Amino acid sequence: MASAGISSVHAFTDSLKELLDRSRRIKPNGGIEPALASASFGGDVENIAKRANVGHSVNAQDHYAALETACRNIFYNLLASTSIEDGSFVQIWNLLDIVTILSDVQLCEPGLVFWLVEELLDSQTIDGCKVVFDYLDSRRERLIAKHFKQKQLIILRACNELLRRLSRAEDTVFCGRVFIFMFQSFPLGDRSSVNLRGEYHMENVTVFDKAPPPREINESEGAMEVDQEHNAVEKPEKPTEAPSSTPQRPGDTSTPQPADSATKVVKFDAQADKPKESEPESEPDTETLYPIFWSLQDTFSQPTRLFDSQIFSSFKSGLDLTLRKFKVVQQHQQSRSGTSNLPSFSPSQTVKRKRSNLETDPQQQHKRARLESDQQQQQHRLATSFNPRYLTSRDLFSLELSDPTFRRHILVQALILIDFLLSLTPRAKRKLEDKKASNKSVLYSYTLADDQVKWATATRAEIATYLQQGQEGKFYYRMVDTVLSRDKNWVHWKADGCPLISQPPIPPASVLESQKGAAKTCAPRRIRPTPLGSLDLSFLSNIGDKGQAQGLEALKRPERYTLPKVEDYKVSIMEDEFDIEMAKTEEEKEAAGTAKASKMWRALRLASKNRMNMFDKIEDGKDLSALFDPPPPSPAKMAEVDSYMNGKGNEAEAKGTQEEATECKEAMKDEVNGVKDPEMAGIMPIAVESAQVI
């Protein structure tokens, strides 16, 4: 068996060497690109097992071990004999491509290619690892396309080992490439880098000088520092400095008479413990702020400490003091930045003289160009700066406070912590309860009080306003706010137990069905004969027996455009009353009552024009018989009508012609129509009829 295995290794080695020779002819120029595919070798890579006389399904582990041994032997020989900077190093990339093809068709271990890459990274310098990552970036999609579960642990181990070798300060860009490669390789919902239990990195301890500096300063040393310029001009005599160099005892009340230089020393010590009168009272002292400022890092690294009310109150006062100091420093910088960095000229100098000096003097031109380049570099410094770790020396604290990038980093830390506090409000916790979060390890029972919520909200708004100031401040804050907003979604996803983000692929049948539905929806349709919402006008084209359109004739009927008479509603109202009496259900009774009320209202509206005197005889609209059947006129009115008609008849007979009689009747009709008396209006039609009979 051992001899058979060794022979298989030799056979695989010979086959791999032949493939490498062919790959050299395929890629004569060398380099990482293009990638070798199975079609480049005409399918000989898949037939590599036949040369070793090993079946694909029999003793698969022995087959994998023999092929892995052959690949490692060739890999080690190439790695020992060639440098990554040489052009012949392309054989390493070709070997990795061949191993990738073998792993895709399951002729070797799926993770063999990353095992070789891991050893390649361990054997190279940082610059060589960058070249290896050029290869990985170009083959990423192909490497993770198949058998990713067998490769993911090897990818994590290789990338983490490389990150331990890199410096976050000097190799920042390369670290980002490594992280991006991992993020793009692993699926979005993978739990490999998720802190499910919500543990904090408490090993990251910020060490600073907690002891206050000594307040007592030797007067002789103070005299040397303060009077340095004075001594350079005029050196006082030695006896005049002697009394001032002797410290006064606490019990000694005598007042020495020092010289002028000694007087300066006394003033220096007296003002050491007192704030300057010119400084505002609200400005925090740097020495006092130093321990308070760096103690905030303990809370930033472990936010659960704020559940203690005493720690919360100290953190609150410390953050307020820090923010107030940042504002004071920024105001001082803005006041100093009012003067330009360019060389200034007095107003007495003319513009012509200034331009001539700059144009003729090469030193001034060089100095101006250098200042302009320094100013441009200062503008881009905020975007390119990187702080790997805070320097907590007391001597550097004032310089760090003057750095706007440092202040931004601290305030971003504060924003992250305040967002954590705002996630503990009753309203935010109710949202998580509605979602029924399953990961209880990231849910806290502590609830923020109302005054704490107000402080956190106000402080967050104050920090947001501060970050938006300055050059590109709005862009910087928008970037930070976007990252924090997206991080909240990840927090909710973690609280839900990290459910799967990726969905299963859609079956082809569903895709085809949706395509058919979309094509049917977007297809042009024929116009409807009767569009939606329109009336059916087909009755207009109906042809009657006489060959005429009945619909058009029906529209010309007088009852369509003339007002009906009051008597026309009498029969229909009586029918509605009958329907009300014979109704069997409430719905029928209600429908008949509605129809009756509508007709009665229309009848009353028509009667209001010439029968207004009849409205007093109607009992609340219940009975309209008085309106339909008016009472007979009184005898006096009848006598008046008779006399009137007799007079008109005699006048017609006197004229003696039929035409005149007709004109008289027409005149009588006009008079009847023009009668204004309501009672006469009911009598005049009778008179007209009698006149027609005559």
C-alpha positions in Angstrom: 0.0 0.0 0.0 2.8 2.4 0.8 4.5 1.7 -2.5 1.2 2.3 -4.3 0.7 5.6 -2.5 4.2 6.7 -3.3 3.7 5.8 -7.0 0.4 7.8 -7.0 2.3 10.8 -5.6 4.9 10.6 -8.3 2.2 10.2 -11.0 0.3 13.2 -9.7 3.6 15.2 -9.5 4.4 14.5 -13.1 0.9 15.4 -14.2 1.0 18.7 -12.3 4.4 19.6 -13.8 3.0 18.9 -17.3 0.1 21.2 -16.6 2.4 23.9 -15.2 4.5 23.7 -18.4 1.3 24.2 -20.5 0.2 27.1 -18.3 3.5 28.8 -19.0 2.8 28.6 -22.7 -0.7 29.9 -22.1 0.5 32.8 -20.0 3.9 33.7 -21.5 4.0 37.2 -20.1 3.5 36.1 -16.5 1.5 38.1 -14.0 -1.6 37.3 -12.0 -4.1 37.9 -14.8 -5.7 36.2 -16.6 -7.0 33.4 -14.5 -6.6 29.8 -15.8 -9.8 27.9 -16.4 -10.5 24.3 -17.2 -11.1 25.1 -20.8 -7.5 26.5 -21.1 -6.2 22.9 -20.7 -8.8 21.2 -22.8 -10.2 19.2 -19.9 -6.9 17.5 -18.9 -7.1 18.8 -15.4 -10.3 16.7 -14.7 -8.6 13.6 -16.2 -5.6 13.9 -13.9 -6.8 11.0 -11.8 -6.6 8.6 -14.7 -2.9 9.1 -15.0 -2.4 7.9 -11.4 -4.7 4.9 -11.9 -6.9 5.8 -9.0 -10.7 5.6 -9.2 -12.7 8.6 -8.2 -15.0 6.7 -5.9 -12.6 4.1 -4.4 -10.3 5.2 -1.6 -11.1 8.9 -2.0 -9.1 9.8 1.1 -6.0 8.2 -0.3 -6.5 9.9 -3.6 -6.9 13.3 -1.8 -3.8 12.7 0.3 -1.6 11.7 -2.7 -2.7 14.7 -4.7 -2.2 17.0 -1.7 1.3 15.7 -1.2 2.1 16.2 -4.8 0.8 19.8 -4.7 2.7 20.6 -1.6 6.0 19.2 -3.0 5.7 21.4 -6.1 4.6 24.4 -4.0 7.5 24.1 -1.6 10.1 23.7 -4.4 8.7 26.8 -6.3 8.5 28.8 -3.1 12.1 28.0 -2.2 13.6 28.6 -5.6 11.7 31.8 -6.7 11.1 35.2 -5.2 7.7 36.9 -5.3 9.3 39.8 -7.2 10.6 37.5 -10.0 8.5 36.9 -13.1 8.9 33.1 -12.7 6.7 33.4 -9.5 3.8 33.2 -11.9 4.1 29.4 -11.5 2.7 29.8 -8.0 -0.4 31.6 -9.3 -0.8 28.9 -12.0 -0.5 26.1 -9.4 -3.2 27.8 -7.2 -5.5 28.1 -10.2 -5.0 24.4 -11.0 -5.7 23.4 -7.4 -8.9 25.6 -7.6 -10.1 23.7 -10.6 -9.4 20.3 -8.9 -11.2 21.4 -5.8 -14.3 22.5 -7.8 -14.6 19.1 -9.4 -13.9 17.3 -6.0 -10.6 15.7 -7.0 -8.9 17.2 -3.9 -9.7 18.7 -0.5 -11.8 21.9 -1.0 -9.6 23.8 1.5 -6.3 22.8 -0.1 -6.0 26.1 -2.1 -6.4 28.2 1.1 -4.0 26.0 3.0 -1.4 26.8 0.4 -2.3 30.5 0.5 -2.0 30.5 4.3 1.5 29.1 4.1 2.4 31.5 1.3 1.3 34.5 3.5 3.4 33.2 6.4 6.5 33.0 4.2 6.3 36.5 2.8 7.0 40.0 4.1 4.2 42.6 4.4 4.9 43.8 0.8 4.8 40.3 -0.4 1.5 39.7 1.4 0.1 42.7 -0.5 0.9 40.9 -3.8 -0.7 37.7 -2.5 -3.9 39.7 -1.7 -3.8 41.1 -5.2 -4.3 37.5 -6.3 -7.0 36.8 -3.7 -8.9 39.9 -4.7 -8.9 38.9 -8.4 -10.0 35.3 -7.6 -12.4 36.0 -4.7 -15.6 35.1 -6.4 -14.2 32.0 -8.0 -12.6 30.8 -4.7 -15.8 31.0 -2.7 -18.2 29.9 -5.4 -18.2 26.2 -4.3 -17.6 24.3 -1.0 -17.4 27.5 1.0 -18.3 25.8 4.3 -15.1 23.7 4.1 -13.1 26.9 3.3 -14.4 29.5 5.7 -12.5 28.5 8.8 -9.2 28.5 6.9 -10.0 31.9 5.5 -10.7 33.3 9.0 -7.5 31.8 10.4 -5.3 33.1 7.6 -6.7 36.6 7.6 -6.6 36.9 11.4 -3.0 35.7 11.5 -2.1 38.4 8.9 -4.0 41.1 10.8 -1.9 40.3 13.9 1.2 41.0 11.9 0.0 44.3 10.5 0.3 47.6 12.3 -2.9 49.6 12.5 -1.0 52.8 12.2 1.4 52.1 9.4 -0.6 49.4 7.4 -4.1 51.0 7.7 -5.0 50.6 4.1 -3.8 47.0 3.9 -5.8 46.2 7.1 -8.8 47.6 5.4 -8.2 45.4 2.4 -8.1 42.3 4.6 -11.3 43.2 6.3 -13.1 44.0 3.0 -12.0 40.6 1.7 -13.5 38.8 4.7 -16.7 40.9 4.5 -17.1 40.2 0.9 -16.3 36.5 1.2 -18.6 35.6 4.1 -22.4 36.0 3.7 -24.1 38.9 5.3 -25.9 36.9 8.0 -22.9 34.8 9.0 -22.5 34.6 12.8 -18.7 34.1 12.8 -18.0 37.8 13.7 -21.2 38.5 15.7 -20.9 39.2 19.5 -24.1 37.3 20.4 -23.6 37.6 24.2 -22.9 41.3 24.0 -19.5 41.1 25.8 -17.4 44.2 26.1 -13.7 44.5 25.5 -12.7 45.3 29.1 -9.0 44.4 28.5 -8.7 47.7 26.7 -7.7 49.8 29.7 -6.6 53.4 29.3 -3.7 54.1 31.6 -3.1 57.7 32.6 -1.5 59.7 35.4 -4.1 59.9 38.2 -1.9 61.7 40.7 -2.1 65.5 40.6 1.1 67.4 39.7 3.0 69.0 42.6 1.7 72.5 43.3 4.8 73.9 45.1 7.4 75.2 42.7 10.9 76.3 43.7 11.1 80.0 43.5 14.6 80.0 42.1 13.5 77.7 39.3 10.5 80.0 38.7 12.7 83.0 38.6 14.9 81.4 36.0 11.9 80.6 33.8 10.0 83.8 34.1 13.0 86.1 34.0 14.8 84.4 31.2 14.3 87.3 28.8 15.0 89.9 31.5 18.3 88.2 32.5 19.4 88.1 28.8 19.2 91.9 28.6 20.2 92.9 32.1 21.7 90.6 34.8 20.8 91.7 38.3 23.4 91.5 41.1 23.6 88.2 43.0 22.6 89.6 46.4 19.3 90.9 45.1 18.3 87.4 44.2 19.2 85.8 47.5 16.2 86.9 49.5 13.8 85.8 46.9 15.4 82.4 46.6 14.8 81.7 50.3 11.3 80.3 50.8 9.3 81.9 53.6 8.3 79.7 56.5 4.6 79.3 57.3 5.0 81.0 60.7 7.1 83.8 59.5 5.0 87.0 59.0 7.8 89.3 58.0 7.6 90.8 54.6 10.9 90.7 52.8 11.9 93.6 50.4 13.0 91.8 47.3 14.5 93.3 44.2 12.6 93.8 40.9 13.4 90.3 39.7 12.3 88.8 43.0 9.1 90.6 42.8 8.3 88.9 39.6 8.9 85.6 41.2 6.5 86.3 44.0 3.8 87.3 41.6 4.4 84.1 39.6 3.8 81.9 42.7 0.8 83.9 43.9 -0.9 83.5 40.6 -0.1 79.8 40.3 -3.0 78.8 42.5 -5.5 81.5 41.3 -7.3 81.6 38.0 -6.6 84.5 35.7 -9.0 87.4 35.9 -9.2 87.6 32.2 -10.4 84.0 31.8 -14.1 83.3 32.1 -15.3 81.4 35.1 -17.0 78.7 33.0 -13.7 77.7 31.3 -12.5 74.4 32.8 -8.9 74.1 33.9 -6.8 71.7 31.9 -5.2 70.2 35.0 -8.5 69.6 36.6 -10.0 68.2 33.4 -7.2 65.8 32.8 -8.2 63.0 35.2 -11.9 63.5 34.5 -11.4 63.4 30.8 -9.4 60.2 30.7 -11.7 58.5 33.2 -14.5 58.7 30.6 -12.7 55.9 28.6 -13.5 53.4 31.3 -17.2 54.1 30.8 -16.8 54.0 27.0 -15.3 50.6 27.2 -17.9 49.3 29.7 -21.2 51.1 29.3 -23.0 48.9 31.8 -21.2 50.8 34.6 -23.7 53.6 34.0 -26.4 51.5 35.6 -25.0 52.7 38.9 -26.5 56.1 39.7 -23.3 57.5 41.2 -21.2 56.5 38.2 -23.9 58.0 35.9 -23.8 61.3 37.7 -20.0 61.5 37.6 -20.0 60.6 33.9 -22.7 63.2 33.2 -20.7 66.0 34.9 -17.4 64.8 33.2 -18.9 64.8 29.7 -20.5 68.2 30.2 -17.2 69.6 31.4 -15.4 68.0 28.4 -17.9 69.4 25.9 -17.6 72.9 27.5 -13.8 72.7 27.2 -14.0 71.7 23.6 -16.2 74.7 22.8 -13.8 77.0 24.5 -10.8 75.6 22.6 -12.7 75.9 19.3 -13.6 79.5 20.0 -9.9 80.3 20.7 -8.8 78.6 17.5 -11.4 80.4 15.5 -10.4 83.8 16.9 -6.7 83.0 16.1 -7.5 81.7 12.6 -8.9 85.2 11.7 -5.4 86.2 10.7 -4.1 84.6 7.5 -1.1 82.4 7.4 0.2 84.3 4.4 2.7 87.2 5.0 0.8 90.3 6.0 1.6 93.8 4.8 0.9 97.2 6.5 -1.8 99.4 5.0 0.7 102.1 4.3 2.3 100.0 1.6 0.7 100.4 -1.7 -0.7 97.5 -3.7 1.7 98.1 -6.5 4.7 97.9 -4.2 3.5 94.6 -2.7 3.0 93.0 -6.1 6.4 94.2 -7.3 8.1 92.7 -4.2 6.4 89.3 -4.7 7.1 89.3 -8.4 10.8 90.2 -8.2 11.9 88.5 -5.0 12.2 84.7 -5.6 12.5 84.0 -1.9 9.1 85.7 -1.3 7.5 83.6 -4.1 9.0 80.4 -2.7 7.8 81.3 0.8 4.3 82.1 -0.4 4.1 78.8 -2.4 5.3 76.9 0.7 2.7 78.5 2.9 -0.1 77.8 0.4 0.9 74.1 0.2 1.0 73.9 4.0 -2.5 75.4 4.1 -3.8 72.9 1.6 -2.2 70.1 3.6 -3.8 71.4 6.8 -7.2 71.3 5.0 -6.9 67.7 4.1 -5.4 66.6 7.4 -8.7 65.8 8.9 -9.6 63.3 6.2 -6.2 61.5 6.3 -5.4 61.5 10.1 -5.4 58.3 12.1 -4.9 57.8 15.8 -4.1 54.2 16.6 -4.0 54.7 20.4 -4.5 57.7 22.7 -1.4 59.2 24.2 -2.4 60.0 27.8 0.7 61.9 29.0 -0.2 65.0 31.0 2.3 67.1 29.1 0.6 66.3 25.8 -3.0 66.8 27.0 -3.2 70.5 26.0 -1.9 69.7 22.6 -4.4 66.9 22.1 -7.2 69.2 23.0 -6.2 71.6 20.3 -6.4 68.8 17.7 -9.9 68.9 16.0 -9.5 65.3 14.9 -8.9 64.2 18.5 -12.0 66.1 19.7 -14.1 64.5 17.0 -13.0 61.0 18.0 -13.9 61.6 21.6 -17.3 63.0 20.7 -18.0 60.1 18.3 -17.4 57.8 21.3 -19.8 59.8 23.3 -22.4 59.5 20.5 -22.1 55.8 20.5 -22.6 55.6 24.3 -25.5 58.0 24.3 -27.2 55.9 21.6 -26.8 52.9 23.9 -28.4 54.9 26.7 -31.3 55.9 24.5 -31.9 52.3 23.6 -32.8 51.8 27.3 -35.7 54.2 27.3 -39.2 52.8 28.0 -40.3 53.6 24.4 -37.3 51.8 22.8 -37.7 48.8 25.1 -41.4 48.6 24.1 -40.4 48.3 20.5 -38.1 45.3 21.3 -40.9 43.7 23.3 -43.3 44.1 20.4 -40.8 42.3 18.1 -40.4 39.5 20.7 -36.6 39.5 20.8 -35.2 36.1 21.5 -31.6 37.0 22.4 -32.0 38.0 26.1 -28.2 38.4 26.6 -28.2 41.8 24.8 -31.4 43.0 26.5 -31.0 44.8 29.8 -33.5 45.2 32.6 -32.3 48.7 33.4 -34.6 51.5 32.3 -33.5 55.1 31.9 -35.3 57.7 34.1 -37.0 60.7 32.6 -34.4 63.2 33.7 -31.7 61.0 32.3 -33.5 60.7 29.0 -33.8 64.5 28.7 -30.1 64.9 29.5 -29.1 62.2 26.9 -31.3 63.8 24.2 -30.0 67.3 24.9 -26.4 66.2 25.0 -26.7 64.3 21.7 -28.2 67.3 20.0 -25.4 69.5 21.4 -22.7 67.1 20.2 -24.4 66.9 16.8 -24.3 70.7 16.5 -20.7 70.8 17.5 -19.6 68.2 15.0 -21.4 70.0 12.1 -19.2 73.1 12.7 -15.9 73.6 10.9 -14.6 72.5 7.6 -16.6 69.6 6.1 -18.4 69.4 9.4 -21.8 68.6 8.0 -20.4 65.9 5.7 -18.6 64.4 8.7 -21.6 64.3 10.9 -23.8 62.9 8.2 -21.3 60.1 7.7 -21.2 59.3 11.5 -25.0 59.5 11.8 -25.5 57.2 8.9 -23.2 54.6 10.4 -24.8 54.8 13.8 -28.3 54.5 12.2 -27.3 51.4 10.4 -25.7 50.0 13.5 -29.1 50.2 15.2 -30.5 47.8 12.6 -27.7 45.3 13.4 -28.5 45.6 17.1 -32.1 44.7 16.5 -31.0 41.9 14.2 -28.8 40.6 17.0 -31.6 40.9 19.5 -33.8 38.8 17.3 -31.3 36.0 17.4 -29.6 36.7 14.1 -32.2 35.3 11.7 -31.2 34.4 8.2 -30.9 37.4 5.9 -30.5 35.6 2.7 -33.6 34.1 1.2 -33.9 30.8 -0.8 -33.6 31.2 -4.6 -36.9 31.6 -6.5 -37.9 28.5 -8.5 -37.8 28.8 -12.3 -41.5 28.1 -12.5 -42.3 31.2 -10.4 -40.0 33.3 -12.5 -41.7 32.2 -15.7 -45.1 32.8 -14.3 -44.2 36.3 -13.1 -42.8 37.1 -16.6 -46.0 36.1 -18.2 -48.0 38.2 -15.8 -45.8 41.2 -16.4 -46.1 40.8 -20.2 -49.8 40.4 -19.9 -50.1 43.5 -17.8 -47.9 45.7 -20.0 -49.3 44.4 -23.3 -51.4 47.0 -25.3 -55.1 46.5 -24.9 -58.0 47.1 -27.1 -60.3 50.0 -26.4 -63.4 49.1 -24.5 -66.7 49.7 -26.4 -68.0 51.4 -23.2 -65.1 52.8 -21.1 -65.3 52.5 -17.3 -67.5 55.2 -15.8 -69.3 56.2 -19.0 -73.0 55.8 -19.9 -74.3 53.3 -22.4 -75.4 55.3 -25.4 -76.4 52.3 -27.5 -80.0 53.3 -27.3 -79.4 56.2 -29.5 -78.6 53.9 -32.5 -81.8 51.8 -32.1 -83.7 51.8 -35.4 -87.5 51.7 -35.3 -90.0 50.3 -37.7 -90.0 53.5 -39.8 -86.3 53.4 -40.2 -85.7 56.3 -37.8 -83.5 56.3 -34.7 -85.9 55.8 -31.8 -83.3 57.0 -29.3 -83.0 60.4 -30.8 -86.7 60.8 -31.1 -87.1 59.8 -27.4 -84.7 62.7 -26.5 -87.0 65.1 -28.3 -90.1 64.3 -26.3 -91.6 67.3 -24.5 -91.8 65.6 -21.1 -88.0 65.6 -21.0 -87.7 69.3 -21.0 -91.1 70.6 -19.7 -92.1 70.9 -16.1 -94.8 68.4 -15.1 -98.1 69.4 -13.6 -98.9 69.1 -9.9 -101.7 66.6 -10.8 -99.2 64.3 -12.4 -97.9 63.3 -9.0 -101.3 62.5 -7.5 -101.5 58.9 -8.8 -97.9 58.0 -8.1 -98.2 59.3 -4.5 -101.4 57.2 -4.0 -99.5 54.2 -5.3 -96.6 54.8 -2.8 -99.1 55.1 0.0 -100.6 51.8 -1.0 -97.1 50.2 -1.1 -96.5 51.5 2.4 -99.7 49.8 3.7 -99.0 46.5 2.0 -95.3 46.4 2.8 -94.2 43.1 4.5 -90.7 44.1 5.6 -89.1 47.3 7.0 -86.9 47.7 3.9 -89.9 47.8 1.6 -91.7 50.2 3.8 -88.7 52.5 4.1 -88.2 52.4 0.3 -91.8 53.3 -0.4 -91.7 56.1 2.2 -88.6 57.6 0.6 -90.2 57.6 -2.8 -93.4 59.2 -1.5 -91.4 61.9 0.3 -89.5 62.7 -2.8 -92.6 63.1 -5.0 -94.5 65.1 -2.4 -91.5 67.5 -2.1 -91.5 68.0 -5.9 -95.2 68.5 -6.0 -95.0 71.1 -3.3 -92.2 72.9 -5.1 -94.3 73.1 -8.3 -97.4 74.2 -6.4 -95.5 77.0 -4.7 -95.6 79.0 -7.9 -99.4 79.4 -8.3 -101.1 77.6 -5.4 -99.5 79.1 -2.4 -102.8 79.8 -0.8 -103.4 76.1 -0.6 -100.4 75.4 1.7 -102.4 76.5 4.8 -104.8 73.6 4.2 -102.1 71.0 4.1 -101.4 69.2 7.4 -97.5 69.0 7.6 -97.2 67.5 4.2 -99.3 64.4 5.2 -102.2 64.9 2.9 -102.0 66.8 -0.4 -105.6 66.2 -1.5 -106.4 69.9 -0.9 -103.6 70.7 -3.3 -104.8 68.3 -6.0 -108.6 69.0 -5.7 -109.1 72.7 -5.0 -112.5 73.8 -3.5 -115.2 75.3 -5.7 -115.1 79.1 -6.0 -117.6 81.2 -4.0 -120.9 82.5 -5.6 -119.6 86.0 -5.7 -116.6 85.0 -7.7 -118.8 83.0 -10.1 -121.0 86.0 -10.6 -118.0 88.2 -11.4 -116.8 85.7 -13.9 -120.2 85.4 -15.6 -120.5 89.1 -16.0 -117.0 89.3 -17.3 -117.6 86.5 -19.8 -120.9 88.0 -20.9 -119.3 91.3 -21.6 -116.6 89.7 -23.6 -119.1 87.6 -25.6 -121.2 90.6 -26.5 -118.1 92.4 -27.7 -117.3 89.5 -30.0 -120.8 89.3 -31.4 -120.7 92.9 -32.1 -117.6 92.5 -34.2 -119.5 89.9 -36.2 -116.6 88.0 -37.6 -115.2 84.6 -36.6 -111.6 85.9 -36.7 -112.4 88.6 -34.2 -114.1 86.1 -32.0 -111.0 84.0 -32.1 -108.8 87.0 -31.2 -111.1 87.7 -28.4 -110.7 84.2 -27.0 -107.0 84.4 -27.3 -107.1 87.7 -25.4 -109.2 86.1 -22.8 -106.7 83.3 -22.4 -103.9 85.8 -22.0 -105.9 87.6 -19.4 -106.6 84.4 -17.6 -102.9 83.5 -17.6 -102.0 86.9 -16.3 -104.4 86.8 -13.3 -102.6 87.4 -10.1 -105.4 86.5 -7.7 -104.9 82.8 -6.6 -108.6 82.3 -6.3 -109.3 83.7 -9.7 -106.5 81.5 -11.1 -108.7 78.5 -10.3 -111.8 80.0 -11.8 -110.4 81.4 -15.0 -109.7 78.0 -16.8 -113.5 77.2 -16.4 -114.3 80.6 -18.0 -112.0 79.9 -20.9 -113.6 76.6 -21.6 -117.0 78.2 -21.5 -115.8 80.8 -23.9 -114.5 78.2 -26.3 -117.9 76.5 -26.2 -119.5 79.8 -27.1 
